């Protein structure tokens, strides 16, 4: 069994990461390197789906924290698509 990061990397491997804007002389990303609470909430839904325990949830949070910032938006989009919020 592969872990979720391997599955996510395989899913997103078809697209090259975006480069900096041509006008960006410093080549510093405008995206925060800190994952958003929304990303962690989406990851929690994935953990809920798989009935993950505390160790797996901690690993998921660590993996998200280690994910490069330029992939956060795509990862969030993927998690929303695969593990949508429950309808009330």
TAFEN-V252900 format. One record per backbone hydrogen bond with DSSP energy under -1.0 kcal/mol. CO is the residue of the C=O (numbers start at 0). NH is the residue of the N-H. E is the energy in kcal/mol with one decimal. If there is no record, write none. Layout:
co = (CO CO)
nh = (NH NH)
e = (E E)
This chain:
co = (2 3 4 5 6 7 11 20 22 35 36 37 38 39 40 41 42 43 44 45 46 47 52 53 54 55 56 57 58 59 60 61 67 68 70 71 72 73 74 75 76 77 78)
nh = (6 7 8 9 10 11 14 23 24 39 40 41 42 43 44 45 46 47 48 49 51 50 56 57 58 59 60 61 62 63 64 65 70 71 74 75 76 77 78 79 80 81 82)
e = (-1.8 -2.7 -2.8 -2.3 -2.1 -2.4 -1.6 -1.4 -1.2 -1.9 -2.4 -2.1 -2.2 -2.2 -1.7 -1.6 -2.4 -2.7 -2.4 -1.8 -2.6 -1.1 -2.2 -2.4 -2.2 -2.4 -2.3 -2.1 -3.0 -2.4 -2.2 -1.7 -2.1 -1.4 -2.6 -2.7 -2.3 -2.4 -2.7 -2.6 -2.0 -2.6 -2.9)
